[in-house]
């Protein structure tokens, strides 16, 4: 049993020096455990993708409200429609039904 251990340690010393072990250890540390590791990059990429989706949604909302704002400034009928819808206002000769979804 002791000779098997000696053979394996000789083989290990023959093919792996202390320098190569240090380089391998440093490389493994950089790949898996440092701030620039592969796992962190995957997590950061997932966060970036979700933020890009959020920006796209907000940009679409912004464009909708810009268009609505320009229509309100130019067309009095659109302004009246928006005000009536937002504030539940009605004309004297009409009935308003409000539906809410929960």
SVG drawing of the C-alpha trace seen along z (x, -y; Angstrom):
<svg xmlns="http://www.w3.org/2000/svg" viewBox="-81 -73 90 75">
<polyline fill="none" stroke="black" stroke-width="0.4" points="0.0,0.0 2.8,-2.3 4.5,-1.7 1.3,-2.7 1.2,-6.0 4.9,-6.6 4.3,-5.8 1.4,-8.2 3.3,-11.0 6.2,-10.4 3.9,-10.5 2.3,-13.7 5.6,-15.4 6.8,-14.4 3.9,-15.9 2.8,-18.8 5.2,-21.3 4.3,-23.8 4.1,-26.6 1.7,-24.8 -0.5,-24.0 -0.5,-27.6 -1.5,-28.7 -4.3,-26.1 -5.5,-27.2 -5.4,-30.9 -7.3,-30.2 -10.0,-28.2 -10.3,-30.9 -10.7,-33.6 -13.3,-31.4 -15.5,-30.4 -15.0,-32.7 -13.8,-36.2 -16.0,-39.2 -15.5,-38.5 -16.4,-34.9 -18.6,-33.1 -21.4,-32.7 -21.4,-36.4 -21.4,-37.2 -24.4,-35.0 -26.3,-36.7 -25.3,-40.2 -26.5,-39.3 -29.9,-38.1 -30.2,-41.4 -29.3,-43.4 -31.9,-41.6 -34.6,-42.2 -33.7,-45.9 -33.7,-46.2 -37.2,-44.7 -38.3,-47.2 -36.8,-50.1 -38.7,-48.9 -42.0,-48.8 -41.4,-52.2 -40.4,-53.6 -43.7,-52.3 -45.6,-53.9 -43.7,-57.2 -44.5,-57.2 -48.2,-56.6 -48.4,-59.4 -46.4,-61.8 -48.8,-61.1 -51.8,-61.5 -50.4,-64.8 -49.9,-66.2 -53.4,-65.1 -54.8,-66.8 -53.0,-70.0 -54.3,-70.1 -57.7,-68.5 -60.4,-69.7 -62.5,-66.6 -59.7,-64.3 -59.1,-66.5 -62.7,-66.3 -62.7,-62.5 -59.6,-62.0 -60.9,-64.2 -64.2,-62.5 -62.7,-59.1 -60.1,-59.9 -62.4,-61.8 -65.7,-59.9 -67.4,-63.0 -70.7,-62.9 -72.9,-65.2 -76.3,-66.1 -78.1,-63.9 -76.1,-60.7 -75.5,-57.8 -72.1,-56.6 -71.4,-53.0 -68.1,-52.2 -66.7,-48.7 -63.8,-47.7 -61.8,-44.5 -60.3,-43.0"/>
</svg>
